[in-house]
Amino acid sequence: MLDKVPTIEVKVQKGTTLSEIAAKYGTSVKGICEASNIFDEDKIKAGQTVKVPLKQEELNYYDRKLKGWDAEIEEKRILLLDQSLSAEEREKLQKEYNDLKSKNEKRKRMADVELTKDKEYVIIHMKGTHTAKQVRETFNITPGALRGFIEKNHRVDDGNNWQYDEALIYSSDDVKLPVEYFNQQGRFTEFLHTWFGYEK
């Protein structure tokens, strides 16, 4: 039954077709129309929200975070190809694209990130030495998430919060964090809501 198939809500962008949305999420136009009670696929409008049925393997919350950075940049790049954009819209979109690209390049210079097979942990493989604060801010990790790692490795003398932020994470470190530290990050929740159309 269709009502048992998990769905997400996706806002239709200018110039986007249901076929493109279906292809992106690995579903069908028919599935979107049925889930969204759409009777004429040619009458969808920009700004309209549609329900998209998801395959079970697409639902992993944490996979979306790790893969979402590149996907978000690609989406902005595609939107910039829209010839009907006003100069103001194009300028705003270009700035967003440049900012996202810059942040992602910074992430890739700092570390490689992977999710463990059991989906329980995120591992940050450091490429250089940085403060805990730099790592936390670059990857939008919940404040205090690195504290256990820092304490385990005796990187601070006492428990002052500023010392945790200033503790060094070295290039030889593989920082293993429970996924909950990402789950509770407010900016990540906002990112999922605006980009993928749902919150956990």
N, CA, C and O of each residue as an XYZ file, in Angstrom:
800
protein
N       0.843     -1.193      0.000
C       0.000      0.000      0.000
C       0.877      1.241      0.000
O       1.925      1.281      0.644
N       0.429      2.254     -0.735
C       1.218      3.470     -0.875
C       1.405      4.212      0.443
O       2.459      4.797      0.691
N       0.354      4.182      1.302
C       0.471      4.943      2.543
C       1.511      4.359      3.497
O       1.865      5.009      4.481
N       2.009      3.151      3.233
C       3.048      2.553      4.057
C       4.444      2.890      3.534
O       5.443      2.610      4.197
N       4.511      3.482      2.364
C       5.803      3.855      1.794
C       6.222      5.193      2.404
O       5.469      6.162      2.316
N       7.419      5.270      3.026
C       7.856      6.539      3.600
C       8.045      7.588      2.512
O       8.497      7.274      1.411
N       7.698      8.828      2.823
C       7.843      9.914      1.854
C       8.561     11.087      2.492
O       8.617     11.209      3.715
N       9.109     11.948      1.649
C       9.619     13.240      2.101
C       8.922     14.307      1.284
O       8.438     14.038      0.185
N       8.871     15.519      1.817
C       8.280     16.634      1.089
C       9.391     17.413      0.400
O      10.393     17.764      1.022
N       9.205     17.677     -0.878
C      10.201     18.389     -1.675
C       9.549     19.599     -2.319
O       8.490     19.493     -2.938
N      10.192     20.751     -2.167
C       9.688     21.975     -2.787
C      10.147     22.029     -4.237
O      11.336     21.878     -4.519
N       9.226     22.239     -5.144
C       9.543     22.263     -6.574
C      10.256     23.566     -6.913
O       9.738     24.653     -6.656
N      11.442     23.449     -7.487
C      12.210     24.626     -7.895
C      11.789     25.072     -9.294
O      11.236     24.292    -10.070
N      12.057     26.325     -9.597
C      11.721     26.879    -10.910
C      12.402     26.071    -12.021
O      13.613     25.851    -11.990
N      11.614     25.642    -12.990
C      12.150     24.900    -14.128
C      12.344     23.418    -13.888
O      12.789     22.702    -14.785
N      12.016     22.936    -12.676
C      12.187     21.520    -12.358
C      10.930     20.732    -12.701
O       9.818     21.188    -12.436
N      11.100     19.562    -13.284
C       9.961     18.713    -13.636
C       9.840     17.567    -12.637
O      10.782     17.262    -11.906
N       8.676     16.943    -12.619
C       8.492     15.775    -11.758
C       9.422     14.639    -12.161
O       9.869     13.859    -11.321
N       9.707     14.558    -13.455
C      10.635     13.511    -13.933
C      12.017     13.685    -13.318
O      12.658     12.707    -12.935
N      12.477     14.935    -13.225
C      13.795     15.210    -12.645
C      13.800     14.886    -11.156
O      14.765     14.317    -10.644
N      12.714     15.250    -10.457
C      12.614     14.942     -9.028
C      12.588     13.430     -8.823
O      13.264     12.904     -7.938
N      11.797     12.729     -9.655
C      11.698     11.271     -9.549
C      13.066     10.620     -9.762
O      13.443      9.701     -9.034
N      13.807     11.104    -10.768
C      15.130     10.543    -11.060
C      16.092     10.779     -9.896
O      16.880      9.901     -9.546
N      16.020     11.960     -9.308
C      16.919     12.307     -8.207
C      16.716     11.394     -7.004
O      17.680     11.004     -6.346
N      15.461     11.055     -6.718
C      15.159     10.266     -5.532
C      14.917      8.787     -5.836
O      14.527      8.032     -4.945
N      15.145      8.366     -7.080
C      15.027      6.966     -7.433
C      13.615      6.434     -7.339
O      13.395      5.292     -6.936
N      12.642      7.282     -7.719
C      11.251      6.851     -7.687
C      10.630      7.136     -9.050
O      11.350      7.384    -10.018
N       9.305      7.103     -9.135
C       8.626      7.335    -10.415
C       7.716      8.549    -10.330
O       7.299      8.955     -9.245
N       7.415      9.122    -11.490
C       6.474     10.250    -11.553
C       5.116      9.793    -11.021
O       4.440     10.521    -10.296
N       4.735      8.576    -11.396
C       3.453      8.030    -10.938
C       3.411      7.954     -9.410
O       2.399      8.287     -8.792
N       4.514      7.514     -8.810
C       4.580      7.418     -7.351
C       4.424      8.769     -6.678
O       3.727      8.894     -5.671
N       5.089      9.801     -7.252
C       4.978     11.156     -6.703
C       3.541     11.656     -6.831
O       2.988     12.218     -5.885
N       2.940     11.449     -8.004
C       1.567     11.908     -8.240
C       0.589     11.239     -7.280
O      -0.305     11.897     -6.747
N       0.753      9.941     -7.059
C      -0.151      9.226     -6.159
C       0.023      9.700     -4.711
O      -0.959      9.914     -4.001
N       1.274      9.862     -4.284
C       1.538     10.293     -2.907
C       1.078     11.721     -2.659
O       0.705     12.078     -1.542
N       1.107     12.539     -3.715
C       0.796     13.969     -3.580
C      -0.611     14.335     -4.034
O      -0.992     15.505     -3.995
N      -1.387     13.338     -4.467
C      -2.734     13.600     -5.004
C      -2.699     14.584     -6.170
O      -3.508     15.509     -6.244
N      -1.752     14.370     -7.076
C      -1.630     15.195     -8.281
C      -2.278     14.427     -9.432
O      -1.949     13.268     -9.685
N      -3.199     15.088    -10.117
C      -3.911     14.420    -11.208
C      -3.374     14.819    -12.579
O      -3.613     14.125    -13.568
N      -2.645     15.942    -12.640
C      -2.065     16.391    -13.900
C      -0.644     16.860    -13.636
O      -0.431     17.958    -13.123
N       0.333     16.021    -13.988
C       1.736     16.341    -13.680
C       2.227     17.597    -14.381
O       3.208     18.199    -13.944
N       1.558     18.009    -15.469
C       1.984     19.204    -16.206
C       1.557     20.500    -15.532
O       1.936     21.587    -15.968
N       0.759     20.383    -14.458
C       0.253     21.604    -13.816
C       0.968     21.930    -12.504
O       0.495     22.773    -11.742
N       2.089     21.282    -12.232
C       2.825     21.642    -11.019
C       3.496     22.996    -11.229
O       3.850     23.353    -12.353
N       3.670     23.749    -10.138
C       4.254     25.090    -10.214
C       5.460     25.198     -9.293
O       5.597     24.444     -8.330
N       6.335     26.157     -9.608
C       7.478     26.432     -8.736
C       6.950     26.865     -7.378
O       5.999     27.642     -7.288
N       7.578     26.352     -6.317
C       7.159     26.680     -4.966
C       6.192     25.672     -4.382
O       5.980     25.638     -3.170
N       5.603     24.850     -5.240
C       4.662     23.820     -4.781
C       5.436     22.707     -4.068
O       6.560     22.385     -4.455
N       4.844     22.129     -3.043
C       5.471     21.024     -2.321
C       4.840     19.706     -2.753
O       3.616     19.578     -2.777
N       5.670     18.734     -3.090
C       5.176     17.409     -3.471
C       5.753     16.366     -2.516
O       6.816     16.565     -1.928
N       5.035     15.255     -2.372
C       5.514     14.143     -1.552
C       6.214     13.129     -2.446
O       5.677     12.704     -3.470
N       7.416     12.751     -2.041
C       8.225     11.832     -2.840
C       8.425     10.534     -2.075
O       9.018     10.547     -0.997
N       7.938      9.396     -2.612
C       8.171      8.094     -1.956
C       9.662      7.759     -1.996
O      10.335      7.989     -3.001
N      10.163      7.218     -0.898
C      11.580      6.885     -0.823
C      11.807      5.384     -0.771
O      11.022      4.630     -0.196
N      12.901      4.978     -1.389
C      13.357      3.604     -1.223
C      13.937      3.507      0.190
O      14.468      4.490      0.706
N      13.842      2.356      0.806
C      14.253      2.218      2.200
C      15.711      2.613      2.417
O      16.051      3.234      3.424
N      16.575      2.245      1.459
C      17.996      2.538      1.668
C      18.316      4.022      1.587
O      19.403      4.449      1.976
N      17.357      4.822      1.073
C      17.604      6.257      0.982
C      17.302      6.986      2.276
O      17.564      8.183      2.392
N      16.751      6.272      3.255
C      16.275      6.944      4.450
C      17.363      7.202      5.478
O      17.120      7.921      6.448
N      18.553      6.641      5.302
C      19.552      6.810      6.343
C      19.912      8.272      6.545
O      20.444      8.936      5.655
N      19.612      8.740      7.714
C      19.777     10.149      8.079
C      21.231     10.609      7.983
O      21.520     11.706      7.505
N      22.126      9.759      8.441
C      23.521     10.157      8.534
C      24.229     10.068      7.189
O      25.109     10.877      6.892
N      23.851      9.095      6.381
C      24.388      9.047      5.021
C      24.082     10.350      4.297
O      24.907     10.857      3.537
N      22.892     10.887      4.538
C      22.486     12.114      3.855
C      23.390     13.282      4.242
O      23.701     14.137      3.414
N      23.803     13.309      5.494
C      24.680     14.411      5.890
C      26.014     14.332      5.152
O      26.501     15.322      4.608
N      26.596     13.125      5.147
C      27.918     12.983      4.560
C      27.902     13.196      3.052
O      28.837     13.777      2.502
N      26.852     12.736      2.376
C      26.772     12.879      0.930
C      26.122     14.197      0.520
O      26.263     14.653     -0.615
N      25.413     14.793      1.464
C      24.622     15.983      1.148
C      25.435     17.202      0.788
O      24.970     18.050      0.027
N      26.660     17.312      1.326
C      27.468     18.489      1.022
C      27.718     18.621     -0.469
O      27.502     19.689     -1.043
N      28.169     17.548     -1.101
C      28.428     17.593     -2.541
C      27.130     17.758     -3.328
O      27.085     18.476     -4.327
N      26.082     17.089     -2.870
C      24.795     17.162     -3.573
C      24.233     18.576     -3.559
O      23.670     19.029     -4.556
N      24.381     19.273     -2.444
C      23.859     20.627     -2.342
C      24.572     21.569     -3.303
O      23.947     22.422     -3.934
N      25.880     21.404     -3.406
C      26.656     22.231     -4.334
C      26.221     21.970     -5.771
O      26.050     22.909     -6.549
N      26.043     20.709     -6.125
C      25.637     20.355     -7.483
C      24.258     20.922     -7.811
O      24.018     21.381     -8.928
N      23.359     20.888     -6.837
C      22.021     21.444     -7.059
C      22.082     22.941     -7.348
O      21.396     23.434     -8.243
N      22.904     23.661     -6.586
C      23.062     25.109     -6.821
C      23.653     25.358     -8.204
O      23.245     26.284     -8.906
N      24.624     24.520     -8.591
C      25.242     24.688     -9.915
C      24.200     24.517    -11.018
O      24.185     25.279    -11.985
N      23.338     23.527    -10.875
C      22.297     23.283    -11.870
C      21.304     24.445    -11.905
O      20.877     24.870    -12.979
N      20.938     24.956    -10.725
C      20.007     26.084    -10.674
C      20.572     27.321    -11.372
O      19.828     28.116    -11.945
N      21.894     27.472    -11.315
C      22.533     28.626    -11.967
C      22.430     28.571    -13.489
O      22.618     29.588    -14.156
N      22.134     27.396    -14.043
C      22.004     27.255    -15.495
C      20.671     27.811    -16.010
O      20.478     27.965    -17.216
N      19.758     28.107    -15.084
C      18.431     28.612    -15.439
C      18.558     30.012    -16.066
O      18.913     30.974    -15.385
N      18.268     30.110    -17.352
C      18.402     31.376    -18.080
C      17.351     32.410    -17.695
O      17.496     33.591    -18.010
N      16.285     31.968    -17.009
C      15.216     32.907    -16.655
C      15.469     33.627    -15.326
O      14.652     34.445    -14.904
N      16.593     33.328    -14.665
C      16.900     33.995    -13.396
C      17.119     35.487    -13.603
O      17.750     35.899    -14.576
N      16.599     36.290    -12.691
C      16.884     37.727    -12.740
C      18.325     37.931    -12.287
O      18.934     37.030    -11.709
N      18.870     39.122    -12.552
C      20.253     39.423    -12.153
C      20.408     39.298    -10.639
O      21.426     38.807    -10.152
N      19.401     39.740     -9.906
C      19.441     39.681     -8.445
C      19.403     38.234     -7.953
O      20.148     37.866     -7.045
N      18.536     37.414     -8.552
C      18.446     35.995     -8.184
C      19.752     35.276     -8.495
O      20.235     34.473     -7.697
N      20.322     35.573     -9.670
C      21.564     34.930    -10.074
C      22.710     35.300     -9.133
O      23.517     34.449     -8.757
N      22.770     36.577     -8.759
C      23.835     37.035     -7.867
C      23.735     36.356     -6.500
O      24.741     35.930     -5.932
N      22.514     36.262     -5.981
C      22.293     35.611     -4.688
C      22.660     34.128     -4.759
O      23.332     33.598     -3.874
N      22.207     33.473     -5.825
C      22.476     32.049     -6.003
C      23.966     31.789     -6.196
O      24.498     30.809     -5.675
N      24.639     32.661     -6.940
C      26.072     32.516     -7.173
C      26.848     32.626     -5.864
O      27.805     31.889     -5.631
N      26.416     33.569     -5.008
C      27.076     33.733     -3.709
C      26.879     32.477     -2.853
O      27.818     32.002     -2.215
N      25.651     31.942     -2.846
C      25.379     30.721     -2.086
C      26.236     29.564     -2.593
O      26.800     28.799     -1.811
N      26.321     29.452     -3.927
C      27.122     28.398     -4.549
C      28.595     28.533     -4.152
O      29.230     27.556     -3.756
N      29.128     29.748     -4.263
C      30.538     29.985     -3.934
C      30.824     29.688     -2.460
O      31.853     29.101     -2.127
N      29.896     30.101     -1.576
C      30.073     29.863     -0.143
C      30.069     28.367      0.173
O      30.908     27.880      0.930
N      29.107     27.642     -0.422
C      29.014     26.198     -0.192
C      30.264     25.483     -0.700
O      30.801     24.590     -0.045
N      30.707     25.894     -1.874
C      31.892     25.267     -2.472
C      33.128     25.519     -1.609
O      33.940     24.620     -1.388
N      33.256     26.742     -1.129
C      34.390     27.101     -0.287
C      34.387     26.298      1.014
O      35.429     25.805      1.446
N      33.204     26.169      1.641
C      33.102     25.409      2.884
C      33.423     23.933      2.660
O      34.081     23.298      3.485
N      32.955     23.400      1.546
C      33.200     21.985      1.290
C      34.672     21.728      0.981
O      35.222     20.704      1.386
N      35.307     22.648      0.268
C      36.742     22.511     -0.007
C      37.535     22.553      1.301
O      38.521     21.837      1.471
N      37.080     23.411      2.222
C      37.742     23.505      3.530
C      37.600     22.185      4.289
O      38.555     21.715      4.908
N      36.394     21.583      4.239
C      36.177     20.291      4.892
C      37.121     19.233      4.328
O      37.735     18.467      5.072
N      37.225     19.206      2.991
C      38.041     18.173      2.345
C      39.529     18.370      2.604
O      40.285     17.400      2.651
N      39.952     19.620      2.771
C      41.356     19.880      3.107
C      41.650     19.445      4.538
O      42.744     18.969      4.843
N      40.655     19.615      5.413
C      40.860     19.325      6.825
C      40.818     17.832      7.133
O      41.635     17.335      7.907
N      39.866     17.111      6.528
C      39.699     15.695      6.899
C      38.838     14.959      5.885
O      38.103     15.564      5.105
N      38.951     13.630      5.921
C      38.012     12.759      5.216
C      37.024     12.255      6.262
O      37.408     11.961      7.394
N      35.754     12.156      5.883
C      34.730     11.729      6.829
C      34.029     10.500      6.287
O      33.711     10.430      5.100
N      33.786      9.526      7.161
C      33.045      8.332      6.737
C      32.125      7.865      7.846
O      32.328      8.169      9.022
N      31.114      7.124      7.449
C      30.172      6.524      8.382
C      30.527      5.053      8.515
O      30.783      4.390      7.510
N      30.548      4.526      9.746
C      30.851      3.108      9.918
C      29.707      2.259      9.347
O      28.572      2.720      9.227
N      30.032      1.017      9.002
C      29.042      0.138      8.359
C      27.799     -0.077      9.207
O      26.703     -0.258      8.677
N      27.971     -0.056     10.527
C      26.806     -0.257     11.399
C      25.994      1.017     11.597
O      24.995      1.010     12.316
N      26.422      2.126     10.953
C      25.730      3.416     11.001
C      25.707      4.030     12.402
O      24.912      4.929     12.676
N      26.578      3.545     13.280
C      26.567      4.022     14.661
C      27.565      5.159     14.909
O      27.389      5.959     15.828
N      28.609      5.220     14.086
C      29.671      6.201     14.326
C      30.076      6.921     13.039
O      29.981      6.380     11.938
N      30.528      8.158     13.223
C      31.167      8.919     12.151
C      32.648      8.983     12.497
O      33.014      9.244     13.643
N      33.502      8.743     11.498
C      34.941      8.823     11.729
C      35.507      9.975     10.903
O      35.315     10.050      9.689
N      36.207     10.866     11.592
C      36.860     12.005     10.940
C      38.348     11.690     10.875
O      39.034     11.674     11.897
N      38.844     11.439      9.660
C      40.265     11.145      9.453
C      40.982     12.465      9.172
O      40.886     13.012      8.074
N      41.696     12.966     10.167
C      42.341     14.276     10.050
C      43.489     14.258      9.034
O      44.240     13.288      8.934
N      43.601     15.364      8.284
C      44.699     15.514      7.318
C      45.752     16.502      7.810
O      46.865     16.547      7.284
N      45.400     17.283      8.807
C      46.326     18.260      9.361
C      45.973     18.484     10.816
O      45.002     17.914     11.314
N      46.751     19.309     11.505
C      46.497     19.597     12.911
C      45.635     20.854     13.034
O      45.943     21.893     12.451
N      44.562     20.741     13.793
C      43.628     21.859     13.982
C      43.114     21.841     15.408
O      43.193     20.819     16.090
N      42.586     22.972     15.862
C      41.975     22.997     17.191
C      40.616     22.300     17.125
O      40.012     22.173     16.060
N      40.157     21.853     18.291
C      38.839     21.219     18.369
C      37.761     22.180     17.874
O      36.805     21.761     17.222
N      37.913     23.451     18.179
C      36.931     24.449     17.743
C      36.871     24.520     16.221
O      35.785     24.592     15.645
N      38.033     24.500     15.566
C      38.065     24.542     14.097
C      37.373     23.317     13.495
O      36.618     23.428     12.530
N      37.641     22.155     14.079
C      37.008     20.924     13.586
C      35.502     20.993     13.812
O      34.721     20.681     12.914
N      35.100     21.399     15.006
C      33.680     21.474     15.357
C      32.925     22.419     14.426
O      31.844     22.088     13.938
N      33.494     23.588     14.188
C      32.820     24.583     13.352
C      32.811     24.178     11.880
O      31.824     24.416     11.183
N      33.879     23.579     11.405
C      33.963     23.185      9.997
C      32.945     22.101      9.658
O      32.345     22.116      8.583
N      32.755     21.163     10.582
C      31.854     20.043     10.312
C      30.496     20.180     10.997
O      29.698     19.242     11.001
N      30.237     21.360     11.578
C      28.954     21.605     12.249
C      28.617     20.527     13.269
O      27.503     20.004     13.297
N      29.586     20.208     14.096
C      29.389     19.183     15.116
C      28.809     19.831     16.372
O      29.121     20.981     16.684
N      27.969     19.094     17.088
C      27.380     19.585     18.327
C      28.466     20.054     19.290
O      29.463     19.357     19.474
N      28.289     21.231     19.911
C      29.272     21.690     20.901
C      29.499     20.625     21.971
O      28.548     20.025     22.471
N      30.740     20.400     22.311
C      31.079     19.394     23.314
C      31.267     17.993     22.764
O      31.647     17.084     23.502
N      31.004     17.803     21.464
C      31.075     16.458     20.897
C      32.482     15.878     20.939
O      32.648     14.661     21.027
N      33.481     16.725     20.878
C      34.866     16.238     20.861
C      35.448     16.054     22.265
O      36.575     15.585     22.423
N      34.673     16.425     23.272
C      35.183     16.408     24.646
C      35.685     15.027     25.072
O      36.772     14.908     25.638
N      34.890     13.978     24.798
C      35.300     12.626     25.179
C      36.617     12.226     24.534
O      37.483     11.638     25.183
N      36.765     12.551     23.244
C      37.995     12.226     22.528
C      39.181     12.969     23.143
O      40.255     12.397     23.331
N      38.973     14.241     23.453
C      40.044     15.071     24.016
C      40.446     14.565     25.401
O      41.633     14.467     25.712
N      39.447     14.243     26.229
C      39.751     13.747     27.578
C      40.478     12.400     27.533
O      41.430     12.169     28.277
N      40.012     11.523     26.650
C      40.621     10.202     26.515
C      42.093     10.316     26.132
O      42.914      9.497     26.544
N      42.418     11.325     25.350
C      43.791     11.509     24.881
C      44.570     12.525     25.724
O      45.655     12.962     25.341
N      43.999     12.894     26.882
C      44.668     13.785     27.839
C      45.175     15.067     27.179
O      46.338     15.441     27.332
N      44.281     15.732     26.441
C      44.688     16.943     25.725
C      44.430     18.234     26.514
O      44.807     19.313     26.055
N      43.792     18.145     27.698
C      43.581     19.339     28.533
C      43.948     19.016     29.970
O      43.918     17.856     30.380
N      44.298     20.059     30.746
C      44.693     19.876     32.141
C      43.486     19.862     33.069
O      43.486     19.152     34.074
N      42.457     20.641     32.741
C      41.251     20.640     33.563
C      40.043     20.794     32.647
O      40.175     20.783     31.424
N      38.870     20.937     33.246
C      37.642     20.891     32.456
C      37.106     22.209     31.950
O      35.922     22.283     31.622
N      37.904     23.247     31.867
C      37.387     24.522     31.357
C      36.996     24.379     29.892
O      37.759     23.842     29.089
N      35.802     24.863     29.546
C      35.309     24.709     28.174
C      36.243     25.306     27.135
O      36.419     24.738     26.057
N      36.848     26.455     27.455
C      37.714     27.080     26.462
C      38.916     26.184     26.150
O      39.435     26.199     25.033
N      39.358     25.398     27.151
C      40.499     24.515     26.917
C      40.129     23.379     25.965
O      40.950     22.947     25.156
N      38.897     22.902     26.065
C      38.452     21.870     25.131
C      38.480     22.409     23.709
O      38.920     21.716     22.791
N      38.018     23.625     23.522
C      37.998     24.222     22.186
C      39.406     24.441     21.637
O      39.626     24.350     20.429
N      40.356     24.728     22.523
C      41.725     25.022     22.081
C      42.600     23.770     21.982
O      43.721     23.838     21.477
N      42.100     22.634     22.459
C      42.873     21.389     22.373
C      43.129     21.034     20.919
O      42.279     21.264     20.059
N      44.289     20.481     20.648
C      44.664     20.163     19.272
C      44.206     18.765     18.866
O      44.323     17.803     19.626
N      43.683     18.685     17.651
C      43.372     17.405     17.012
C      44.431     17.245     15.928
O      44.517     18.071     15.020
N      45.234     16.193     16.016
C      46.414     16.056     15.159
C      46.122     15.347     13.837
O      45.100     14.680     13.676
N      47.046     15.512     12.903
C      46.885     14.917     11.575
C      46.857     13.387     11.628
O      46.340     12.742     10.716
N      47.405     12.819     12.679
C      47.409     11.357     12.819
C      46.129     10.826     13.475
O      45.948      9.614     13.590
N      45.256     11.720     13.899
C      44.048     11.318     14.634
C      42.933     10.847     13.714
O      42.700     11.408     12.643
N      42.251      9.801     14.164
C      40.971      9.381     13.589
C      39.952      9.586     14.703
O      39.907      8.822     15.668
N      39.145     10.613     14.560
C      38.180     10.953     15.608
C      36.881     10.198     15.342
O      36.209     10.424     14.335
N      36.541      9.299     16.260
C      35.341      8.479     16.107
C      34.257      9.027     17.037
O      34.425      9.047     18.257
N      33.154      9.467     16.453
C      32.081     10.079     17.232
C      30.763      9.356     17.011
O      30.453      8.978     15.881
N      29.979      9.154     18.065
C      28.635      8.599     17.877
C      27.816      9.524     16.968
O      27.950     10.746     17.042
N      26.985      8.952     16.129
C      26.219      9.755     15.176
C      25.289     10.736     15.875
O      24.889     11.737     15.281
N      24.935     10.459     17.148
C      24.044     11.377     17.853
C      24.619     12.785     17.938
O      23.870     13.758     18.021
N      25.930     12.897     17.920
C      26.534     14.224     17.996
C      26.204     15.046     16.755
O      26.130     16.274     16.812
N      26.006     14.358     15.638
C      25.586     15.056     14.429
C      24.075     15.245     14.455
O      23.565     16.279     14.024
N      23.369     14.255     14.957
C      21.918     14.267     14.992
C      21.380     15.483     15.743
O      20.361     16.050     15.350
N      22.053     15.886     16.813
C      21.550     16.952     17.662
C      21.985     18.344     17.202
O      21.640     19.337     17.842
N      22.725     18.428     16.123
C      23.203     19.730     15.664
C      22.084     20.498     14.983
O      21.534     20.036     13.983
N      21.741     21.665     15.513
C      20.633     22.451     14.990
C      20.794     22.831     13.537
O      19.839     22.757     12.763
N      21.989     23.235     13.158
C      22.193     23.653     11.767
C      22.012     22.483     10.803
O      21.568     22.665      9.670
N      22.359     21.286     11.261
C      22.168     20.114     10.411
C      20.684     19.813     10.237
O      20.251     19.451      9.142
N      19.902     19.957     11.303
C      18.453     19.759     11.203
C      17.857     20.744     10.207
O      17.016     20.381      9.385
N      18.304     21.993     10.290
C      17.819     23.011      9.358
C      18.234     22.655      7.927
O      17.458     22.817      6.985
N      19.452     22.176      7.784
C      19.957     21.781      6.466
C      19.098     20.673      5.862
O      18.732     20.733      4.688
N      18.779     19.665      6.667
C      17.949     18.576      6.163
C      16.555     19.056      5.784
O      15.984     18.631      4.780
N      16.018     19.959      6.615
C      14.668     20.430      6.375
C      14.581     21.214      5.057
O      13.652     21.022      4.273
N      15.551     22.089      4.828
C      15.506     22.917      3.626
C      15.982     22.195      2.388
O      15.477     22.435      1.291
N      16.958     21.305      2.555
C      17.535     20.670      1.371
C      16.811     19.386      0.988
O      16.472     19.191     -0.180
N      16.569     18.506      1.966
C      15.966     17.229      1.667
C      14.471     17.195      1.991
O      13.793     16.211      1.694
N      13.961     18.264      2.597
C      12.529     18.381      2.773
C      11.957     17.663      3.981
O      10.741     17.493      4.076
N      12.815     17.233      4.917
C      12.264     16.578      6.103
C      13.224     16.727      7.266
O      14.400     17.047      7.095
N      12.688     16.486      8.453
C      13.505     16.461      9.662
C      13.344     15.105     10.326
O      12.303     14.458     10.212
N      14.387     14.687     11.017
C      14.301     13.400     11.748
C      13.553     13.617     13.052
O      13.365     12.674     13.820
